[in-house]
Amino acid sequence: MNDNELELGVQPLDALMEERGLKNHDLVAASKEGLTHKQVQKGRRGRRLTRHIQDKIVNAFSSATGAACTPDQLFNYR
């Protein structure tokens, strides 16, 4: 894979976090699965993440907001 295939642009996760006033640390603190600040930042900026890390972010976002969401709502690739 070249760099163009790894960089997918800003993801919907970023806008949803901004709307709710969430910072990367809020998701890390809400995670029960060992999510890191670096993983959240990569997810927001559109660096291609594994399905496992995407699921961690989805679970943390759901815990932080109290609203159930799916990976398709947070990421425009899967």
Rosetta constraint file for C-alpha pairs under 8 A:
AtomPair CA 1 CA 5 HARMONIC 6.08 0.50
AtomPair CA 1 CA 6 HARMONIC 7.21 0.50
AtomPair CA 2 CA 6 HARMONIC 6.81 0.50
AtomPair CA 3 CA 7 HARMONIC 6.24 0.50
AtomPair CA 4 CA 8 HARMONIC 7.51 0.50
AtomPair CA 5 CA 48 HARMONIC 7.92 0.50
AtomPair CA 6 CA 47 HARMONIC 5.63 0.50
AtomPair CA 6 CA 48 HARMONIC 5.03 0.50
AtomPair CA 7 CA 46 HARMONIC 5.69 0.50
AtomPair CA 7 CA 47 HARMONIC 4.79 0.50
AtomPair CA 7 CA 48 HARMONIC 6.30 0.50
AtomPair CA 8 CA 45 HARMONIC 7.82 0.50
AtomPair CA 8 CA 46 HARMONIC 4.71 0.50
AtomPair CA 8 CA 47 HARMONIC 6.06 0.50
AtomPair CA 8 CA 48 HARMONIC 6.77 0.50
AtomPair CA 9 CA 45 HARMONIC 5.98 0.50
AtomPair CA 9 CA 46 HARMONIC 4.65 0.50
AtomPair CA 9 CA 47 HARMONIC 7.46 0.50
AtomPair CA 10 CA 14 HARMONIC 6.78 0.50
AtomPair CA 10 CA 44 HARMONIC 5.95 0.50
AtomPair CA 10 CA 45 HARMONIC 4.54 0.50
AtomPair CA 10 CA 46 HARMONIC 4.99 0.50
AtomPair CA 11 CA 15 HARMONIC 7.47 0.50
AtomPair CA 11 CA 43 HARMONIC 7.16 0.50
AtomPair CA 11 CA 44 HARMONIC 5.48 0.50
AtomPair CA 11 CA 45 HARMONIC 6.28 0.50
AtomPair CA 11 CA 46 HARMONIC 5.50 0.50
AtomPair CA 11 CA 74 HARMONIC 6.76 0.50
AtomPair CA 11 CA 75 HARMONIC 5.56 0.50
AtomPair CA 11 CA 76 HARMONIC 6.45 0.50
AtomPair CA 12 CA 16 HARMONIC 6.27 0.50
AtomPair CA 12 CA 44 HARMONIC 7.66 0.50
AtomPair CA 12 CA 73 HARMONIC 6.92 0.50
AtomPair CA 12 CA 74 HARMONIC 5.02 0.50
AtomPair CA 12 CA 75 HARMONIC 5.84 0.50
AtomPair CA 12 CA 76 HARMONIC 7.06 0.50
AtomPair CA 13 CA 17 HARMONIC 6.10 0.50
AtomPair CA 13 CA 43 HARMONIC 7.46 0.50
AtomPair CA 13 CA 44 HARMONIC 5.77 0.50
AtomPair CA 13 CA 73 HARMONIC 7.61 0.50
AtomPair CA 13 CA 74 HARMONIC 4.40 0.50
AtomPair CA 13 CA 75 HARMONIC 6.42 0.50
AtomPair CA 14 CA 18 HARMONIC 6.21 0.50
AtomPair CA 14 CA 44 HARMONIC 4.88 0.50
AtomPair CA 14 CA 45 HARMONIC 7.47 0.50
AtomPair CA 15 CA 19 HARMONIC 6.12 0.50
AtomPair CA 16 CA 20 HARMONIC 6.38 0.50
AtomPair CA 16 CA 74 HARMONIC 7.83 0.50
AtomPair CA 17 CA 21 HARMONIC 5.99 0.50
AtomPair CA 17 CA 22 HARMONIC 4.91 0.50
AtomPair CA 17 CA 23 HARMONIC 6.96 0.50
AtomPair CA 18 CA 22 HARMONIC 6.08 0.50
AtomPair CA 18 CA 23 HARMONIC 7.83 0.50
AtomPair CA 22 CA 26 HARMONIC 6.03 0.50
AtomPair CA 22 CA 27 HARMONIC 7.70 0.50
AtomPair CA 23 CA 27 HARMONIC 7.18 0.50
AtomPair CA 24 CA 28 HARMONIC 6.47 0.50
AtomPair CA 24 CA 37 HARMONIC 5.92 0.50
AtomPair CA 24 CA 40 HARMONIC 6.06 0.50
AtomPair CA 24 CA 41 HARMONIC 6.87 0.50
AtomPair CA 25 CA 29 HARMONIC 5.95 0.50
AtomPair CA 25 CA 37 HARMONIC 6.43 0.50
AtomPair CA 26 CA 30 HARMONIC 6.14 0.50
AtomPair CA 26 CA 64 HARMONIC 6.79 0.50
AtomPair CA 27 CA 31 HARMONIC 6.06 0.50
AtomPair CA 27 CA 35 HARMONIC 7.85 0.50
AtomPair CA 27 CA 40 HARMONIC 7.61 0.50
AtomPair CA 27 CA 57 HARMONIC 7.36 0.50
AtomPair CA 27 CA 60 HARMONIC 5.27 0.50
AtomPair CA 27 CA 61 HARMONIC 5.92 0.50
AtomPair CA 27 CA 64 HARMONIC 6.24 0.50
AtomPair CA 28 CA 34 HARMONIC 7.57 0.50
AtomPair CA 28 CA 35 HARMONIC 5.45 0.50
AtomPair CA 28 CA 36 HARMONIC 5.88 0.50
AtomPair CA 28 CA 37 HARMONIC 6.30 0.50
AtomPair CA 28 CA 40 HARMONIC 7.80 0.50
AtomPair CA 28 CA 60 HARMONIC 7.11 0.50
AtomPair CA 30 CA 60 HARMONIC 5.37 0.50
AtomPair CA 30 CA 61 HARMONIC 7.61 0.50
AtomPair CA 30 CA 63 HARMONIC 5.89 0.50
AtomPair CA 30 CA 64 HARMONIC 5.49 0.50
AtomPair CA 31 CA 35 HARMONIC 6.01 0.50
AtomPair CA 31 CA 56 HARMONIC 7.34 0.50
AtomPair CA 31 CA 57 HARMONIC 7.87 0.50
AtomPair CA 31 CA 59 HARMONIC 7.08 0.50
AtomPair CA 31 CA 60 HARMONIC 4.57 0.50
AtomPair CA 31 CA 63 HARMONIC 7.32 0.50
AtomPair CA 32 CA 60 HARMONIC 7.50 0.50
AtomPair CA 33 CA 56 HARMONIC 6.55 0.50
AtomPair CA 35 CA 39 HARMONIC 6.75 0.50
AtomPair CA 35 CA 40 HARMONIC 7.55 0.50
AtomPair CA 35 CA 53 HARMONIC 7.90 0.50
AtomPair CA 35 CA 56 HARMONIC 6.60 0.50
AtomPair CA 35 CA 57 HARMONIC 7.31 0.50
AtomPair CA 36 CA 40 HARMONIC 6.54 0.50
AtomPair CA 37 CA 41 HARMONIC 6.19 0.50
AtomPair CA 38 CA 42 HARMONIC 6.13 0.50
AtomPair CA 39 CA 43 HARMONIC 6.15 0.50
AtomPair CA 39 CA 53 HARMONIC 7.39 0.50
AtomPair CA 40 CA 44 HARMONIC 6.22 0.50
AtomPair CA 40 CA 57 HARMONIC 6.86 0.50
AtomPair CA 41 CA 45 HARMONIC 6.23 0.50
AtomPair CA 42 CA 46 HARMONIC 6.09 0.50
AtomPair CA 42 CA 47 HARMONIC 5.09 0.50
AtomPair CA 42 CA 48 HARMONIC 7.75 0.50
AtomPair CA 42 CA 49 HARMONIC 7.64 0.50
AtomPair CA 43 CA 47 HARMONIC 5.96 0.50
AtomPair CA 43 CA 48 HARMONIC 7.38 0.50
AtomPair CA 43 CA 49 HARMONIC 6.79 0.50
AtomPair CA 43 CA 54 HARMONIC 7.57 0.50
AtomPair CA 43 CA 57 HARMONIC 7.99 0.50
AtomPair CA 49 CA 53 HARMONIC 6.17 0.50
AtomPair CA 49 CA 54 HARMONIC 6.32 0.50
AtomPair CA 50 CA 54 HARMONIC 6.30 0.50
AtomPair CA 51 CA 55 HARMONIC 6.15 0.50
AtomPair CA 51 CA 78 HARMONIC 7.22 0.50
AtomPair CA 52 CA 56 HARMONIC 6.38 0.50
AtomPair CA 53 CA 57 HARMONIC 6.30 0.50
AtomPair CA 54 CA 58 HARMONIC 6.20 0.50
AtomPair CA 54 CA 71 HARMONIC 6.89 0.50
AtomPair CA 55 CA 59 HARMONIC 6.11 0.50
AtomPair CA 55 CA 71 HARMONIC 6.97 0.50
AtomPair CA 56 CA 60 HARMONIC 6.14 0.50
AtomPair CA 57 CA 61 HARMONIC 5.98 0.50
AtomPair CA 58 CA 62 HARMONIC 6.12 0.50
AtomPair CA 58 CA 69 HARMONIC 6.78 0.50
AtomPair CA 58 CA 70 HARMONIC 6.63 0.50
AtomPair CA 58 CA 71 HARMONIC 6.13 0.50
AtomPair CA 58 CA 74 HARMONIC 7.33 0.50
AtomPair CA 59 CA 63 HARMONIC 6.18 0.50
AtomPair CA 60 CA 64 HARMONIC 6.04 0.50
AtomPair CA 61 CA 65 HARMONIC 6.08 0.50
AtomPair CA 61 CA 69 HARMONIC 7.92 0.50
AtomPair CA 62 CA 66 HARMONIC 5.43 0.50
AtomPair CA 62 CA 67 HARMONIC 5.21 0.50
AtomPair CA 62 CA 68 HARMONIC 5.19 0.50
AtomPair CA 62 CA 69 HARMONIC 6.19 0.50
AtomPair CA 63 CA 67 HARMONIC 7.36 0.50
AtomPair CA 69 CA 73 HARMONIC 6.53 0.50
AtomPair CA 69 CA 74 HARMONIC 7.86 0.50
AtomPair CA 70 CA 74 HARMONIC 6.95 0.50
AtomPair CA 71 CA 75 HARMONIC 5.86 0.50
AtomPair CA 71 CA 78 HARMONIC 7.71 0.50
AtomPair CA 72 CA 76 HARMONIC 6.29 0.50
AtomPair CA 72 CA 77 HARMONIC 7.44 0.50
AtomPair CA 72 CA 78 HARMONIC 7.47 0.50
